[in-house]
Amino acid sequence: MSDLVAEVSSPLGLFLSNSDVPIQGPDAVVNKALMHPCIFSKHDAFIDASPIKIGIVFSGGPAPGGHDVVCGVFNHLRPQDELIGFCNGFGGLLKGQYKSIRSEDIQVIKGTGGFDFLGTDRTKIKEKHHFDVIHQLVDDIQLNALIVVGGDDSNTNALFLANELLGKCCVIGVPKTIDGDVSLFPYLWVTFGFHSACQHYSRLVHQLKIDSVATQKYWHVVKLMGRSASHVALEVAHQTQPHACLLSEEIFEKNWGLLDVIKYFCSVIAERARMGHSYGVIVFPEGIIEVIPEFRAFLNGDLGPINSVLDSFGAPMISAETIRVDDHGNPNVSMVPSETIIQQAMYWYLRRNSTVNVSLLTHFFGYTGRSESPTVFDIHYSQLLGKTAYELVLSKLTGVIAGCDFSDDKITPLGIPLHGMLHFDSKRSQYVIQKTMVSTAQPLYQLYLQSKLKWVAEESEFPRQEFLDCPRALRMRRHKH
Ligand code: FBP
């Protein structure tokens, strides 16, 4: 991939040497239809030569490319500007933990995965005393802008902060998350980190598939990270062609319960056994527990429904687990051993209902994908988002998230008003940035439905697939429009 950052001209026509060139106002960068008069400075911005102090904070789960966002901002600073990094997410910011970012740091962190340079957390900014502390901090350190690198919940924080700090400190979001569930077509196609995580998981699933074909003795049951939306599992399925796969949106659409899921996976095992293949790979996202009613009850502390399904075919019952819920009200789905529960259920279901005898092994591919080194796509994309965020700061915008329109092979960085992405979440009774789920109408999903029928019989794909340059969803959309 060519160097996105160098290739893309500045949307506002500024940077570095143009320090006193008048720039176009917000309307030129943000989508007018989404504008809200309260969020933005009304006047056309002029780049003045006064120094700007920018803070950057990582928020939520790590994602490959975060360090390159920092590089993207830092590498475009004017000599008079300063970049500081808040440590350990909003929790650290509230405690006033920060450090200056220097060129020596940039040399070390560029192209590296994870968020370890600054750390991160999941603190929600909601209480009055949080806002008071931040007001004080902004005054004390004379902060002109804050760049929030985060997903849906973190950008919700960013929007409320922008509103609170209006006229005092700009707040700009940068779209991050391996889950790939923050998007607004065509202004924001994908979050950084998604591509690297998918490549990482695809490699692992692919290797399991090769191993299972070689040894012909195991069925591998793989749970993939991806909290609510199944973008990661969908992309990995396309890349690796597992023998069986289910997505959360698919289960939801079919209105399936736990027994249906077990029966489906066992039917694929039985079908392959008839072909003489007692081995294979099953893939599903961790988010399925949010759509399978028995698991939903489990998340609410009620084990009755799940145990009654397990009991119906003689599987041992499960006992209570404590599920943590974060500041934003999200249950920690990664902690639920759904892959083990499903594996056990499959084992007992097959034992009770068939003569098929297989060995089932479980895997959870999750945390490693968040600290994987970013792919070339994510390195360039993250640096571009960092550069765009800096430019949005210089243009004196606030309450916007950096985006990038890839339509027609033309790459256009831009800012998207965050309030245009808000919706009311009735489950949590609060306004939050809306997650983008896998749409069952989208071509990529339709292709998955057709393809999975033939994946059941597939041994291995030779020649092996090449890993992709950019997320398949992105290429599919480009193809479509
Ligand atoms: P973000 O949305 O903050 O990027 O985090 C996503 C994620 O990686 C999910 O895929 C996963 O369910 C969750 O974080 C795990 O969170 P934790 O780090 O709190 O265990």
Residues whose N, C-alpha, C, O or C-beta is under 5 A from the ligand:
A	BS01	FBP	S59 G60 G61 G151 K176 T177 I178 D179 M225 G226 R227 S334
